[in-house]
Amino acid sequence: MAAPVPVAARVPVVNAANALTALRLVLVPVFAASVVVSGMTQPGWQIIACLIFAVASATDLVDGWIARRFGLITAVGKVADPIADKALTGAALLLLSWYDRLPWWVTVVILARELGITALRFWVIRRGVIAASRGGKIKTALQILAITWYLWPMPAALATVGPWIMGAAVAVTLVTGFDYIAQALRLRRTRR
C-alpha cells in the first residue's frame, strides 16, 4: 500500500495579512482627502495626513511579516500588496508636487521607476521572480521617511533636511532600479 500523499494546506484569501493590505488600500483616499483638506497650510490637518500615511506605511511592514511568519501568502496578496504600496506612495508624491512641496521631476522619476520595475517583474515572471532586494527595502524606507518629513509641518530649520532625505531616496531608487533591470536581463538570458 502506498503512503498517503500530503495535501498542501490551502491558504484562505481572507486572512490577517490580506486584511492589512486592504486597509492600506482603503487608507489611500482617506490620506489623500486629508492632504487636500489641509491644503498643506493647516498644521492640524497636515499632522492627521502624516499620521494616516505613517499608519498605512506601517501596514506594509506588518502584512509581509504576518504572511511569511504564519504561511499566509496568497496570489491575491502578491498582487494587491505592491498595488497598495504604489497607490500610497504615488498619491503622496503627486499631492506633494501638486502643492509645490516637491519638484515634479522627483515625482516623475520615482513613479516611472516604480511602474517600470513592476512591468519588468511581469515581463520575467515565467522565468522566475525578482525578489525585493535589501536596496529595495532601503529605498522604500527612505521614501517613507522623506514623504513623512514633507507632510509634517516642520519648523523652517528642520524643513531644509527634507530635500536631503528625498535626494537620498531618489539616488537609491535609481540605483536599485538599474539593479533590477540587470537581474531581469540575466534571468531572461539564463532561462530560455
Backbone as a printed PyTorch tensor [residue, N CA C, xyz], in Angstrom:
tensor([[[  0.8440,  -1.1700,   0.0000],
         [  0.0000,   0.0000,   0.0000],
         [  0.8950,   1.2410,   0.0000]],

        [[  0.6040,   2.1870,  -0.8560],
         [  1.3990,   3.4080,  -0.9830],
         [  1.1080,   4.3570,   0.1690]],

        [[  2.1520,   5.0760,   0.5580],
         [  1.9870,   6.0660,   1.6300],
         [  1.1070,   7.2100,   1.1290]],

        [[  0.2890,   7.7590,   2.0200],
         [ -0.5760,   8.8650,   1.5890],
         [  0.2610,  10.0840,   1.2020]],

        [[ -0.1890,  10.7580,   0.1850],
         [  0.4890,  11.9570,  -0.2900],
         [  0.0000,  13.1310,   0.5450]],

        [[  0.9300,  13.8790,   1.1540],
         [  0.4910,  15.0280,   1.9560],
         [ -0.1880,  16.0750,   1.0740]],

        [[ -1.2600,  16.6090,   1.5730],
         [ -2.0080,  17.6280,   0.8470],
         [ -1.5820,  18.9980,   1.3810]],

        [[ -1.2280,  19.8670,   0.4580],
         [ -0.8270,  21.2160,   0.8590],
         [ -2.0530,  21.9700,   1.3690]],

        [[ -1.8930,  22.5960,   2.4910],
         [ -2.9950,  23.3550,   3.0640],
         [ -3.2950,  24.5660,   2.1970]],

        [[ -4.5780,  24.7920,   1.9810],
         [ -4.9800,  25.9690,   1.2060],
         [ -5.0010,  27.1680,   2.1300]],

        [[ -4.4190,  28.2400,   1.6680],
         [ -4.3900,  29.4680,   2.4550],
         [ -5.6240,  30.2810,   2.0830]],

        [[ -6.4450,  30.6300,   3.0750],
         [ -7.6390,  31.4180,   2.7600],
         [ -7.2590,  32.8230,   2.2850]],

        [[ -7.9950,  33.3290,   1.3180],
         [ -7.7330,  34.6710,   0.8030],
         [ -8.0280,  35.7140,   1.8740]],

        [[ -9.0740,  35.4560,   2.6520],
         [ -9.4050,  36.3720,   3.7420],
         [ -8.5660,  35.9680,   4.9490]],

        [[ -7.4950,  36.7180,   5.1690],
         [ -6.6050,  36.4470,   6.2970],
         [ -6.0380,  37.7700,   6.7980]],

        [[ -5.3040,  37.7090,   7.8900],
         [ -4.8070,  38.9330,   8.5330],
         [ -3.8910,  39.7460,   7.6200]],

        [[ -3.0160,  39.0730,   6.8880],
         [ -2.0780,  39.7890,   6.0120],
         [ -2.8320,  40.5340,   4.9100]],

        [[ -3.7600,  39.8490,   4.2600],
         [ -4.5240,  40.4940,   3.1900],
         [ -5.4500,  41.5780,   3.7360]],

        [[ -5.9310,  41.4080,   4.9620],
         [ -6.7760,  42.4410,   5.5830],
         [ -5.9780,  43.7290,   5.7760]],

        [[ -4.7130,  43.6020,   6.1710],
         [ -3.8670,  44.7950,   6.3360],
         [ -3.5830,  45.4580,   4.9900]],

        [[ -3.4050,  44.6460,   3.9570],
         [ -3.2050,  45.2050,   2.6150],
         [ -4.4550,  45.9560,   2.1820]],

        [[ -5.6260,  45.3510,   2.4370],
         [ -6.8950,  46.0120,   2.0910],
         [ -7.0500,  47.3160,   2.8820]],

        [[ -6.6630,  47.2970,   4.1500],
         [ -6.7270,  48.5140,   4.9600],
         [ -5.8510,  49.6060,   4.3510]],

        [[ -4.6570,  49.2320,   3.8850],
         [ -3.7580,  50.2090,   3.2590],
         [ -4.4160,  50.8130,   2.0210]],

        [[ -5.0790,  49.9910,   1.2260],
         [ -5.7740,  50.4950,   0.0380],
         [ -6.9070,  51.4530,   0.4210]],

        [[ -7.6320,  51.1150,   1.4800],
         [ -8.7300,  51.9730,   1.9490],
         [ -8.1840,  53.3000,   2.4800]],

        [[ -7.0160,  53.2600,   3.1170],
         [ -6.4380,  54.4800,   3.6900],
         [ -5.9070,  55.4550,   2.6310]],

        [[ -5.6530,  54.9770,   1.4180],
         [ -5.1100,  55.8650,   0.3770],
         [ -6.0470,  57.0490,   0.1130]],

        [[ -7.3450,  56.8370,  -0.1850],
         [ -8.2000,  58.0150,  -0.4050],
         [ -8.4280,  58.8420,   0.8690]],

        [[ -8.4130,  58.1960,   2.0200],
         [ -8.5570,  58.9320,   3.2830],
         [ -7.3460,  59.8490,   3.4720]],

        [[ -6.1720,  59.3060,   3.2050],
         [ -4.9410,  60.0960,   3.2820],
         [ -5.0000,  61.2550,   2.2910]],

        [[ -5.3560,  60.9550,   1.0370],
         [ -5.3980,  61.9930,   0.0030],
         [ -6.3860,  63.0900,   0.3790]],

        [[ -7.5370,  62.7150,   0.8870],
         [ -8.5380,  63.7080,   1.2880],
         [ -8.0110,  64.5940,   2.4130]],

        [[ -7.2900,  64.0060,   3.3560],
         [ -6.7610,  64.8060,   4.4670],
         [ -5.6870,  65.7900,   3.9840]],

        [[ -4.9060,  65.3930,   2.9880],
         [ -3.9170,  66.3230,   2.4200],
         [ -4.6360,  67.4640,   1.7130]],

        [[ -5.6630,  67.1340,   0.9440],
         [ -6.4110,  68.1690,   0.2130],
         [ -7.0780,  69.1320,   1.1910]],

        [[ -7.6890,  68.5990,   2.2510],
         [ -8.3270,  69.4590,   3.2510],
         [ -7.2800,  70.3620,   3.9100]],

        [[ -6.0930,  69.8250,   4.1370],
         [ -5.0350,  70.6310,   4.7650],
         [ -4.5430,  71.7300,   3.8460]],

        [[ -4.6370,  71.5020,   2.5350],
         [ -4.0770,  72.4600,   1.5840],
         [ -2.5880,  72.6570,   1.8040]],

        [[ -1.9990,  71.7820,   2.6090],
         [ -0.5960,  71.8620,   3.0250],
         [ -0.2970,  73.2210,   3.6740]],

        [[ -1.3580,  73.7910,   4.2990],
         [ -1.1910,  75.0600,   5.0160],
         [ -1.7810,  75.0000,   6.4210]],

        [[ -2.5570,  73.9700,   6.7170],
         [ -3.1940,  73.8560,   8.0290],
         [ -2.4840,  72.7630,   8.8260]],

        [[ -1.6630,  73.1410,   9.7970],
         [ -0.8340,  72.1680,  10.5280],
         [ -1.6110,  71.0000,  11.1290]],

        [[ -2.7850,  71.2500,  11.6750],
         [ -3.5580,  70.1580,  12.2720],
         [ -3.8900,  69.0760,  11.2620]],

        [[ -4.3700,  69.4960,  10.1060],
         [ -4.7020,  68.5200,   9.0530],
         [ -3.4410,  67.8950,   8.4480]],

        [[ -2.3540,  68.6480,   8.3820],
         [ -1.0970,  68.0730,   7.8910],
         [ -0.6390,  66.9440,   8.8140]],

        [[ -0.7750,  67.1580,  10.1190],
         [ -0.3880,  66.1240,  11.0830],
         [ -1.2790,  64.8990,  10.9170]],

        [[ -2.5850,  65.1250,  10.7440],
         [ -3.5040,  63.9970,  10.5270],
         [ -3.1090,  63.2290,   9.2620]],

        [[ -2.8320,  63.9540,   8.1660],
         [ -2.4210,  63.3070,   6.9090],
         [ -1.1320,  62.5150,   7.1090]],

        [[ -0.1910,  63.1100,   7.8250],
         [  1.0870,  62.4490,   8.0730],
         [  0.8970,  61.1690,   8.8910]],

        [[  0.0630,  61.2330,   9.9090],
         [ -0.1830,  60.0470,  10.7420],
         [ -0.8910,  58.9430,   9.9580]],

        [[ -1.8460,  59.3250,   9.1040],
         [ -2.5210,  58.3290,   8.2630],
         [ -1.4990,  57.6730,   7.3400]],

        [[ -0.6300,  58.4810,   6.7420],
         [  0.4130,  57.9420,   5.8630],
         [  1.3270,  56.9860,   6.6300]],

        [[  1.7160,  57.3810,   7.8450],
         [  2.6150,  56.5410,   8.6550],
         [  1.9470,  55.2140,   9.0210]],

        [[  0.6830,  55.2580,   9.4190],
         [ -0.0380,  54.0240,   9.7610],
         [ -0.1630,  53.1310,   8.5370]],

        [[ -0.5440,  53.7190,   7.4070],
         [ -0.6810,  52.9290,   6.1760],
         [  0.6600,  52.3140,   5.7730]],

        [[  1.7370,  53.0910,   5.9060],
         [  3.0750,  52.5700,   5.5720],
         [  3.4680,  51.4340,   6.5080]],

        [[  3.1180,  51.5540,   7.7750],
         [  3.4480,  50.5010,   8.7450],
         [  2.7310,  49.1950,   8.4140]],

        [[  1.5270,  49.2880,   7.8500],
         [  0.8140,  48.0480,   7.4970],
         [  1.5830,  47.2500,   6.4570]],

        [[  2.3940,  47.9350,   5.6390],
         [  3.1950,  47.2290,   4.6370],
         [  4.2260,  46.3300,   5.3060]],

        [[  4.8510,  46.8200,   6.3520],
         [  5.8290,  46.0030,   7.0760],
         [  5.1430,  44.8390,   7.7840]],

        [[  4.0380,  45.1420,   8.4270],
         [  3.3590,  44.1420,   9.2480],
         [  2.7100,  43.0670,   8.3940]],

        [[  2.0680,  43.4470,   7.2790],
         [  1.3770,  42.4160,   6.4870],
         [  2.3630,  41.4210,   5.8840]],

        [[  3.5120,  41.9090,   5.4520],
         [  4.5220,  41.0000,   4.9080],
         [  5.0610,  40.0460,   5.9660]],

        [[  5.3070,  40.5820,   7.1520],
         [  5.8090,  39.7470,   8.2450],
         [  4.7770,  38.6870,   8.6210]],

        [[  3.5180,  39.0740,   8.7420],
         [  2.4560,  38.1200,   9.0890],
         [  2.3360,  37.0420,   8.0230]],

        [[  2.3490,  37.4590,   6.7540],
         [  2.1990,  36.4940,   5.6560],
         [  3.3190,  35.4520,   5.6810]],

        [[  4.5620,  35.9060,   5.8860],
         [  5.6900,  34.9620,   5.9080],
         [  5.7050,  34.1280,   7.1840]],

        [[  5.4630,  34.7650,   8.3130],
         [  5.5510,  34.0890,   9.6160],
         [  4.5070,  32.9950,   9.7830]],

        [[  3.2950,  33.2700,   9.3010],
         [  2.1940,  32.3360,   9.5080],
         [  1.7660,  31.6070,   8.2370]],

        [[  2.5770,  31.7000,   7.1970],
         [  2.2840,  30.9840,   5.9560],
         [  0.9840,  31.4280,   5.3120]],

        [[  0.7470,  32.7310,   5.2950],
         [ -0.4980,  33.2610,   4.7460],
         [ -0.2800,  33.9510,   3.4010]],

        [[  0.6900,  33.4760,   2.6520],
         [  0.9910,  34.0770,   1.3530],
         [ -0.0220,  33.5710,   0.3310]],

        [[ -0.6750,  34.5150,  -0.3560],
         [ -1.6730,  34.1650,  -1.3730],
         [ -1.3570,  34.8980,  -2.6670]],

        [[ -1.9220,  34.4040,  -3.7530],
         [ -1.7560,  35.0780,  -5.0470],
         [ -2.3650,  36.4730,  -4.9900]],

        [[ -3.4930,  36.6080,  -4.3110],
         [ -4.1480,  37.9130,  -4.1680],
         [ -3.2150,  38.8780,  -3.4300]],

        [[ -2.6060,  38.4040,  -2.3650],
         [ -1.6930,  39.2470,  -1.5990],
         [ -0.4810,  39.6660,  -2.4050]],

        [[  0.0450,  38.7410,  -3.2170],
         [  1.2250,  39.0580,  -4.0390],
         [  0.9370,  40.1650,  -5.0380]],

        [[ -0.3030,  40.2440,  -5.5070],
         [ -0.6780,  41.2840,  -6.4710],
         [ -1.1230,  42.5560,  -5.7510]],

        [[ -1.9620,  42.3950,  -4.7180],
         [ -2.5420,  43.5610,  -4.0370],
         [ -1.5080,  44.3580,  -3.2460]],

        [[ -0.5300,  43.6800,  -2.6430],
         [  0.4540,  44.3680,  -1.8060],
         [  1.2360,  45.4280,  -2.5860]],

        [[  1.8600,  45.0920,  -3.7260],
         [  2.5820,  46.1460,  -4.4420],
         [  1.6600,  47.2290,  -5.0060]],

        [[  0.4200,  46.8620,  -5.3520],
         [ -0.5220,  47.8770,  -5.8360],
         [ -0.8130,  48.8730,  -4.7120]],

        [[ -1.0500,  48.3530,  -3.5030],
         [ -1.3270,  49.2300,  -2.3550],
         [ -0.1270,  50.1240,  -2.0620]],

        [[  1.0800,  49.5620,  -2.1260],
         [  2.2980,  50.3480,  -1.8780],
         [  2.4280,  51.4960,  -2.8710]],

        [[  2.2690,  51.1640,  -4.1480],
         [  2.4360,  52.1780,  -5.1850],
         [  1.3220,  53.2130,  -5.1500]],

        [[  0.1130,  52.7930,  -4.7950],
         [ -1.0050,  53.7430,  -4.6860],
         [ -0.7390,  54.7490,  -3.5650]],

        [[ -0.2620,  54.2560,  -2.4310],
         [  0.0060,  55.1390,  -1.2890],
         [  1.1510,  56.0990,  -1.5910]],

        [[  2.2770,  55.5510,  -2.0300],
         [  3.4420,  56.3880,  -2.3300],
         [  3.1420,  57.3360,  -3.4850]],

        [[  2.4930,  56.8070,  -4.5230],
         [  2.1560,  57.6310,  -5.6870],
         [  1.2500,  58.7910,  -5.3210]],

        [[  0.2170,  58.5200,  -4.5210],
         [ -0.6960,  59.5880,  -4.0960],
         [  0.0650,  60.6530,  -3.3080]],

        [[  0.9340,  60.2070,  -2.4050],
         [  1.7040,  61.1560,  -1.5880],
         [  2.6030,  62.0280,  -2.4570]],

        [[  3.3350,  61.4080,  -3.3670],
         [  4.2500,  62.1670,  -4.2180],
         [  3.4990,  63.1500,  -5.1110]],

        [[  2.4150,  62.6810,  -5.7190],
         [  1.6340,  63.5560,  -6.6010],
         [  1.0710,  64.7520,  -5.8320]],

        [[  0.5480,  64.5060,  -4.6380],
         [ -0.0100,  65.6020,  -3.8420],
         [  1.0710,  66.5700,  -3.3730]],

        [[  2.2210,  66.0450,  -2.9680],
         [  3.3090,  66.9390,  -2.5470],
         [  3.7760,  67.8170,  -3.7070]],

        [[  3.8230,  67.2620,  -4.8940],
         [  4.1970,  68.0700,  -6.0600],
         [  3.0860,  69.0610,  -6.4110]],

        [[  1.8420,  68.6220,  -6.3310],
         [  0.6980,  69.4880,  -6.6290],
         [  0.7170,  70.7410,  -5.7370]],

        [[  1.0760,  70.5560,  -4.4740],
         [  1.1130,  71.6690,  -3.5330],
         [  2.4960,  72.3290,  -3.4530]],

        [[  3.3110,  72.1050,  -4.4700],
         [  4.6270,  72.7470,  -4.5980],
         [  5.5640,  72.4960,  -3.4210]],

        [[  5.4530,  71.3370,  -2.8240],
         [  6.3760,  70.9680,  -1.7460],
         [  7.5330,  70.1340,  -2.2900]],

        [[  7.3010,  69.5090,  -3.4220],
         [  8.2740,  68.5820,  -4.0070],
         [  8.3520,  68.8640,  -5.5040]],

        [[  9.5490,  68.9740,  -6.0640],
         [  9.6500,  69.2090,  -7.5120],
         [  8.9940,  68.0620,  -8.3080]],

        [[  8.3180,  68.4240,  -9.3840],
         [  7.6360,  67.4150, -10.1990],
         [  8.6050,  66.3750, -10.7530]],

        [[  9.8410,  66.7770, -11.0660],
         [ 10.7730,  65.8110, -11.6540],
         [ 11.0490,  64.6660, -10.6850]],

        [[ 11.0390,  64.9430,  -9.3750],
         [ 11.2630,  63.8870,  -8.3770],
         [ 10.1170,  62.8790,  -8.4420]],

        [[  8.8990,  63.3910,  -8.4740],
         [  7.7130,  62.5230,  -8.5510],
         [  7.7500,  61.6910,  -9.8230]],

        [[  8.0700,  62.3110, -10.9390],
         [  8.1060,  61.5930, -12.2220],
         [  9.1770,  60.4990, -12.1980]],

        [[ 10.3690,  60.8160, -11.7020],
         [ 11.4520,  59.8230, -11.6600],
         [ 11.0600,  58.6250, -10.7930]],

        [[ 10.5520,  58.9020,  -9.5980],
         [ 10.2120,  57.7980,  -8.6900],
         [  9.0690,  56.9620,  -9.2430]],

        [[  8.0100,  57.6110,  -9.7430],
         [  6.8620,  56.8500, -10.2550],
         [  7.2180,  56.0790, -11.5300]],

        [[  8.0440,  56.6720, -12.3900],
         [  8.4730,  55.9630, -13.6020],
         [  9.2690,  54.7200, -13.2270]],

        [[ 10.1400,  54.8440, -12.2430],
         [ 10.9230,  53.6840, -11.7870],
         [ 10.0050,  52.6170, -11.2210]],

        [[  9.0560,  53.0160, -10.3670],
         [  8.1650,  52.0490,  -9.7280],
         [  7.3200,  51.3080, -10.7660]],

        [[  6.7420,  52.0420, -11.6960],
         [  5.9070,  51.4080, -12.7320],
         [  6.7610,  50.5590, -13.6760]],

        [[  7.9540,  51.0510, -13.9880],
         [  8.8460,  50.2990, -14.8690],
         [  9.2870,  48.9780, -14.2580]],

        [[  9.6330,  48.9910, -12.9830],
         [ 10.0770,  47.7580, -12.3160],
         [  8.9110,  46.7840, -12.1760]],

        [[  7.7140,  47.2930, -11.9300],
         [  6.5290,  46.4180, -11.8610],
         [  6.3210,  45.7380, -13.2120]],

        [[  6.4100,  46.5070, -14.2930],
         [  6.2670,  45.9280, -15.6380],
         [  7.3760,  44.9110, -15.9090]],

        [[  8.5810,  45.2160, -15.4710],
         [  9.7230,  44.3170, -15.6440],
         [  9.4910,  42.9880, -14.9250]],

        [[  8.9450,  43.0540, -13.7260],
         [  8.6730,  41.8260, -12.9700],
         [  7.6690,  40.9550, -13.7100]],

        [[  6.6480,  41.5730, -14.2960],
         [  5.6760,  40.7950, -15.0670],
         [  6.3110,  40.2290, -16.3380]],

        [[  7.2730,  40.9500, -16.9210],
         [  7.9370,  40.5250, -18.1480],
         [  8.7270,  39.2280, -17.9240]],

        [[  9.2950,  39.0680, -16.7390],
         [ 10.1300,  37.8830, -16.4730],
         [  9.4380,  36.8480, -15.5770]],

        [[  8.1760,  37.0430, -15.2620],
         [  7.5250,  36.2010, -14.2560],
         [  7.5180,  34.7110, -14.6190]],

        [[  7.4850,  34.3900, -15.8930],
         [  7.5030,  32.9770, -16.3050],
         [  8.8560,  32.3160, -16.0640]],

        [[  9.8920,  33.1240, -16.0000],
         [ 11.2480,  32.5890, -15.8270],
         [ 11.7230,  32.6390, -14.3810]],

        [[ 11.0140,  33.3650, -13.5390],
         [ 11.4110,  33.4680, -12.1400],
         [ 10.9180,  34.7580, -11.5220]],

        [[ 11.1670,  34.8700, -10.2600],
         [ 10.7120,  36.0390,  -9.5060],
         [ 11.9140,  36.9050,  -9.1550]],

        [[ 11.7550,  38.1920,  -9.3330],
         [ 12.7810,  39.1280,  -8.8830],
         [ 12.3330,  39.5760,  -7.4960]],

        [[ 12.9790,  39.0420,  -6.5000],
         [ 12.5970,  39.3590,  -5.1220],
         [ 13.0690,  40.7550,  -4.7480]],

        [[ 12.3870,  41.3210,  -3.7750],
         [ 12.8010,  42.6360,  -3.2680],
         [ 14.1870,  42.4970,  -2.6410]],

        [[ 15.0700,  43.3880,  -3.0200],
         [ 16.4370,  43.3420,  -2.5130],
         [ 16.5550,  44.1860,  -1.2480]],

        [[ 17.6950,  44.0800,  -0.5870],
         [ 17.9550,  44.9330,   0.5760],
         [ 17.9300,  46.4020,   0.1440]],

        [[ 18.4970,  46.6780,  -1.0260],
         [ 18.4620,  48.0490,  -1.5480],
         [ 17.0440,  48.5340,  -1.7770]],

        [[ 16.1840,  47.6390,  -2.2580],
         [ 14.7810,  47.9970,  -2.4590],
         [ 14.0950,  48.3400,  -1.1500]],

        [[ 14.4620,  47.6180,  -0.1030],
         [ 13.8770,  47.9000,   1.2160],
         [ 14.4010,  49.2290,   1.7660]],

        [[ 15.6760,  49.5200,   1.5090],
         [ 16.2320,  50.8100,   1.9210],
         [ 15.5520,  51.9320,   1.1420]],

        [[ 15.3340,  51.6990,  -0.1420],
         [ 14.6360,  52.6810,  -0.9850],
         [ 13.2680,  52.9940,  -0.4210]],

        [[ 12.5240,  51.9660,  -0.0650],
         [ 11.1820,  52.1500,   0.4910],
         [ 11.2400,  52.9260,   1.8040]],

        [[ 12.1720,  52.5540,   2.6740],
         [ 12.3060,  53.2400,   3.9630],
         [ 12.6490,  54.7220,   3.7660]],

        [[ 13.5610,  55.0220,   2.8430],
         [ 13.9370,  56.4110,   2.5840],
         [ 12.7780,  57.2050,   1.9910]],

        [[ 12.0290,  56.5810,   1.0790],
         [ 10.8720,  57.2650,   0.5040],
         [  9.8320,  57.5800,   1.5740]],

        [[  9.5610,  56.6060,   2.4410],
         [  8.5800,  56.8210,   3.5100],
         [  9.0530,  57.9230,   4.4510]],

        [[ 10.3190,  57.8750,   4.8310],
         [ 10.8670,  58.9030,   5.7190],
         [ 10.7830,  60.2820,   5.0720]],

        [[ 11.1690,  60.3760,   3.7990],
         [ 11.1500,  61.6660,   3.1040],
         [  9.7230,  62.2020,   2.9760]],

        [[  8.7990,  61.3540,   2.5850],
         [  7.4030,  61.7970,   2.4370],
         [  6.8540,  62.2480,   3.7860]],

        [[  7.1400,  61.4810,   4.8320],
         [  6.6880,  61.8440,   6.1770],
         [  7.2620,  63.2010,   6.5700]],

        [[  8.5220,  63.4230,   6.2550],
         [  9.1840,  64.6850,   6.5790],
         [  8.4910,  65.8520,   5.8770]],

        [[  8.1410,  65.6460,   4.6020],
         [  7.4800,  66.7070,   3.8410],
         [  6.0440,  66.9470,   4.3310]],

        [[  5.3720,  65.9080,   4.7770],
         [  3.9820,  66.0550,   5.2160],
         [  3.8660,  66.7630,   6.5660]],

        [[  4.7930,  66.4670,   7.4760],
         [  4.7220,  67.0330,   8.8270],
         [  5.0220,  68.5340,   8.7580]],

        [[  4.2740,  69.3680,   9.4740],
         [  4.5420,  70.8100,   9.4420],
         [  5.8130,  71.1530,  10.2310]],

        [[  6.9350,  70.9920,   9.5900],
         [  8.2430,  71.2000,  10.2260],
         [  8.5530,  72.6860,  10.3850]],

        [[  9.2900,  73.0380,  11.4500],
         [  9.8260,  74.4030,  11.5240],
         [ 10.8130,  74.6050,  10.3700]],

        [[ 10.9770,  75.8440,   9.9610],
         [ 11.8090,  76.1520,   8.7850],
         [ 13.1950,  75.5260,   8.8580]],

        [[ 13.8170,  75.5380,  10.0290],
         [ 15.1760,  74.9940,  10.1600],
         [ 15.2120,  73.5020,   9.8640]],

        [[ 14.1910,  72.7660,  10.3060],
         [ 14.1520,  71.3190,  10.0550],
         [ 13.6430,  70.9730,   8.6660]],

        [[ 12.8110,  71.8400,   8.0950],
         [ 12.2630,  71.5780,   6.7590],
         [ 13.3730,  71.4510,   5.7220]],

        [[ 14.5110,  72.0900,   5.9510],
         [ 15.6170,  72.0360,   4.9950],
         [ 16.2580,  70.6480,   4.9140]],

        [[ 15.9640,  69.7900,   5.8900],
         [ 16.5140,  68.4300,   5.8740],
         [ 15.7580,  67.5550,   4.8600]],

        [[ 14.4720,  67.8550,   4.6310],
         [ 13.6380,  67.0600,   3.7400],
         [ 14.2360,  66.8070,   2.3600]],

        [[ 14.7060,  67.8610,   1.6700],
         [ 15.2900,  67.6290,   0.3460],
         [ 16.5040,  66.6890,   0.3600]],

        [[ 17.2670,  66.7000,   1.4490],
         [ 18.4240,  65.7950,   1.5420],
         [ 17.9600,  64.3400,   1.6600]],

        [[ 16.9320,  64.1270,   2.4680],
         [ 16.3910,  62.7600,   2.6030],
         [ 15.7970,  62.3080,   1.2790]],

        [[ 15.0410,  63.2030,   0.6370],
         [ 14.4380,  62.8440,  -0.6540],
         [ 15.5130,  62.6290,  -1.7020]],

        [[ 16.5860,  63.3940,  -1.6600],
         [ 17.7020,  63.1920,  -2.5950],
         [ 18.3050,  61.8050,  -2.4400]],

        [[ 18.4840,  61.3810,  -1.1950],
         [ 19.0000,  60.0300,  -0.9420],
         [ 18.0080,  58.9900,  -1.4440]],

        [[ 16.7180,  59.2430,  -1.2350],
         [ 15.6860,  58.3090,  -1.6990],
         [ 15.7050,  58.1820,  -3.2190]],

        [[ 15.8410,  59.3120,  -3.9160],
         [ 15.8920,  59.2850,  -5.3840],
         [ 17.1330,  58.5330,  -5.8610]],

        [[ 18.2820,  58.7820,  -5.2370],
         [ 19.5180,  58.0980,  -5.6350],
         [ 19.3850,  56.5910,  -5.4690]],

        [[ 18.8860,  56.1510,  -4.3110],
         [ 18.7280,  54.7050,  -4.0780],
         [ 17.6540,  54.1350,  -5.0000]],

        [[ 16.6170,  54.9070,  -5.2780],
         [ 15.5610,  54.4820,  -6.2050],
         [ 16.1610,  54.1890,  -7.5750]],

        [[ 17.0150,  55.0710,  -8.0660],
         [ 17.6250,  54.8800,  -9.3840],
         [ 18.6100,  53.7120,  -9.3910]],

        [[ 19.4630,  53.6360,  -8.3770],
         [ 20.4590,  52.5580,  -8.3180],
         [ 19.7710,  51.1930,  -8.2640]],

        [[ 18.7620,  51.0640,  -7.3950],
         [ 18.0720,  49.7690,  -7.2950],
         [ 17.2810,  49.4730,  -8.5560]],

        [[ 16.7900,  50.5130,  -9.2210],
         [ 16.0890,  50.3060, -10.4940],
         [ 17.0080,  49.6840, -11.5340]],

        [[ 18.2320,  50.2080, -11.6420],
         [ 19.2010,  49.6390, -12.5900],
         [ 19.5850,  48.2090, -12.1920]],

        [[ 19.6730,  47.9560, -10.8860],
         [ 19.9830,  46.6150, -10.4080],
         [ 18.8810,  45.6200, -10.7970]],

        [[ 17.6180,  46.0290, -10.6340],
         [ 16.5040,  45.1560, -11.0160],
         [ 16.5030,  44.8880, -12.5220]],

        [[ 16.8470,  45.9080, -13.3120],
         [ 16.9210,  45.7200, -14.7660],
         [ 17.9950,  44.6840, -15.1010]],

        [[ 19.1580,  44.8010, -14.4660],
         [ 20.2370,  43.8330, -14.6970],
         [ 19.8020,  42.4280, -14.2940]],

        [[ 19.1220,  42.2860, -13.1540],
         [ 18.6340,  40.9740, -12.7180],
         [ 17.6540,  40.3910, -13.7220]],

        [[ 16.7470,  41.2370, -14.2220],
         [ 15.7440,  40.7640, -15.1780],
         [ 16.3970,  40.2950, -16.4670]],

        [[ 17.3750,  41.0380, -16.9460],
         [ 18.0590,  40.6500, -18.1800],
         [ 18.8080,  39.3400, -17.9910]],

        [[ 19.4720,  39.1570, -16.8300],
         [ 20.1640,  37.8960, -16.5550],
         [ 19.1690,  36.7380, -16.4980]],

        [[ 18.0430,  36.9760, -15.8590],
         [ 17.0110,  35.9490, -15.7240],
         [ 16.4640,  35.5450, -17.0940]],

        [[ 16.2460,  36.5060, -17.9540],
         [ 15.7350,  36.2000, -19.3080],
         [ 16.7690,  35.4230, -20.1130]],

        [[ 18.0610,  35.7690, -19.9750],
         [ 19.1080,  35.0810, -20.7570],
         [ 19.3440,  33.6680, -20.2660]],

        [[ 19.3450,  33.4650, -18.9510],
         [ 19.7210,  32.1570, -18.4060],
         [ 18.5960,  31.1300, -18.4460]],

        [[ 17.3560,  31.5790, -18.5840],
         [ 16.2540,  30.6140, -18.5240],
         [ 15.4480,  30.5960, -19.8120]],

        [[ 16.1230,  30.5090, -20.9150],
         [ 15.4420,  30.4370, -22.2220],
         [ 15.0420,  29.0330, -22.5380]]])
